[in-house]
Structures are given as C-alpha cells and as structure tokens.
Amino acid sequence: MTILDRIIAQKEIEVKDLKAIYAFKQQKPVKRRSLYDSIQKSDTMSVIAEVKRASPSKGEINQKVDPVAQAKQYEKAGATAISVLTDRQFFNGSMADLSSVASAIPELPLLCKDFMIDRIQIDTAVDHGASIILLIAAALKEEQLRDLYGYAKSLGLDVLFEVHNEKEAETALRIGADIIGINNRDLKTFNVDLATTERVAALIKDENIAIVSESGIRTREDVAFAEGVGAKAVLVGETLMRSANIEATMNDIRIPLHKAVR
Ligand SMILES: O=P(O)(O)OC[C@@H](O)[C@@H](O)c1c[nH]c2ccccc12
C-alpha cells in the first residue's frame, strides 16, 4: 500500500463522518481574486505560498507556526495565492487553520490543500473560505475527476489540477483544466525530480493553460529552470516554512517571466 493509498483510505472514513455530521451552511459566494487571472496577467513568476506544519515525507517542518502570521508574511512579500494544508492525520493541518487564514486575508486566492474524493469536501472548503481546490489525478478515476472538477467550477472555484506524468496530463487536458499543477514529488514514492515539470509541460502547448510547478523548489535556479520549461507559477511549502527571511526568499522566487518558447 502506498502512502497515497493510505491517505485516500483515511479520506473515505472522513467523508463518511462528514456526511453524518456536517450541517451544510449557506454557500458563500466565492469573492476572492481569481488565481487563473492573477497567474496569466503577471510578468513575474507567481507564487502559491503554502502553510504546512508537517508532511509524511519530511515529518515535522514547522510545528509551532501560527498560520495567520505566516500567511500575512506571504501576502506582504508578494504571494499570488495562499495554500493551507488542511489534512490533519498526515500533515497536521486543519479546517480551522483555513478559516483563520481566510478571515485574515480577504482578497488573495486561497487554496484548500487536501485530498478531495467527494463533493462534500468541496462544500466544506467553501464554507471555510477557500476559493481554490486541489484535484489530484493520481488519486481518482477520470469520471470522478470530471465530476468534482465540474462541481467546483459550478461554485465559482478555481481548480488546481495536479498531475505527475504524461498520462495524467492527458486526462487534465481532456477534462479542460485551465490550471495544471505538475507535482515534482511522486506521491507514491516521495521521490522529487524537477525534470518532471520539463517532461510533462512539454505536452501542454496551450498558452491559455497556466502551468504550476509544485514541490521541491528551493533556489532561484530551481525557479529559473521551471520558468524555462513553461511554468508561470510555483507552489512552495517547505522552503518558505523553514525560511528565516520570508521576504528575501520570496524575492528570490519571484523572477521575471520570459515567455519561454515551448
Ligand atoms: O513543500 P514543498 O516541497 O515546497 O511542496 C509544496 C507542495 O507542492 C506540496 O505540499 C504538495 C503538492 N501536492 C500535494 C498534494 C497533497 C499534499 C501536499 C502536496
């Protein structure tokens, strides 16, 4: 059983519980800035800055972090969007973290970073202030991905559609995803390789699709590499969570875009 299998098994239990206890509140309209527009209009690398206390691959990263203080620093340093890990079991996050960040930061696009397998989790994310959800191609069948994608879009959400290989990228293209995240980390082995972005981005030729390079971004060189192969945005967690100077780290990441020929 891979770690992804274990996480999805846990999500099935959580969804069952949610269905029993979750009192659906009135759906709030999503009124944050659009992630898609922000990425597509920017002349510099867009940064989705992540609040992540711990992870199955790294263990403890920054256990004592105050998510609101961290997110405010991200905003001040020029983040395009904030991502909050909400999974409790494997990442030590919570929906409460998402809510408090949502109240403190009213405008930036806000990603509920979790493993979505059911519409009720999307409702919960919206209730807690998210404007973006993640769909992980490796976790679901194409019909489920299509259903959840359509549902999220119907609520006015942005969807970060995460892929790790060519086959998953083809699924993303068939579904019509406009923001494709290429995860450099294999969620089954934890292996990280930035060349994943290069390989998979080569298949995504449409300039109207925003490509996000995810995971393992540490240095300005890493960002330059991702930019050179077509990424207009990066999703960065650990490097920012460990940074002693978030403003300097963000300035390193926010490089100009060159309109790479792909
Ligand atoms: O901390 P990193 O290596 O900068 O990675 C951030 C982000 O890409 C990573 O947290 C992530 C990408 N896809 C995911 C899916 C689930 C949980 C976590 C993730």
The ligand as a Tripos MOL2 file, in Angstrom:
@<TRIPOS>MOLECULE
LIG
   19    20     1     0     0
SMALL
NO_CHARGES

@<TRIPOS>ATOM
      1 O1          6.9990   21.6270    0.4970 O.co2     1 LIG1
      2 P1          7.2610   21.6370   -0.9720 P.3       1 LIG1
      3 O2          8.2590   20.6040   -1.4090 O.co2     1 LIG1
      4 O3          7.6130   23.0180   -1.4390 O.co2     1 LIG1
      5 O4          5.8800   21.2310   -1.6890 O.3       1 LIG1
      6 C1          4.7300   22.0720   -1.6430 C.3       1 LIG1
      7 C2          3.5390   21.3700   -2.3140 C.3       1 LIG1
      8 O5          3.8230   21.2090   -3.6640 O.3       1 LIG1
      9 C3          3.2550   20.0250   -1.6530 C.3       1 LIG1
     10 O6          2.8790   20.2980   -0.3280 O.3       1 LIG1
     11 C4          2.1430   19.2350   -2.3500 C.ar      1 LIG1
     12 C5          1.9120   19.1580   -3.6720 C.ar      1 LIG1
     13 N1          0.8500   18.3770   -3.9440 N.ar      1 LIG1
     14 C6          0.3740   17.9090   -2.7920 C.ar      1 LIG1
     15 C7         -0.7160   17.0880   -2.5470 C.ar      1 LIG1
     16 C8         -1.0080   16.8200   -1.2320 C.ar      1 LIG1
     17 C9         -0.2190   17.2950   -0.1890 C.ar      1 LIG1
     18 C10         0.8670   18.1160   -0.4240 C.ar      1 LIG1
     19 C11         1.1620   18.4330   -1.7310 C.ar      1 LIG1
@<TRIPOS>BOND
     1     1     2 2
     2     2     3 1
     3     2     4 1
     4     2     5 1
     5     5     6 1
     6     6     7 1
     7     7     8 1
     8     7     9 1
     9     9    10 1
    10     9    11 1
    11    11    12 ar
    12    11    19 ar
    13    12    13 ar
    14    13    14 ar
    15    14    15 ar
    16    14    19 ar
    17    15    16 ar
    18    16    17 ar
    19    17    18 ar
    20    18    19 ar
@<TRIPOS>SUBSTRUCTURE
     1 LIG1         1 GROUP 0 **** ****
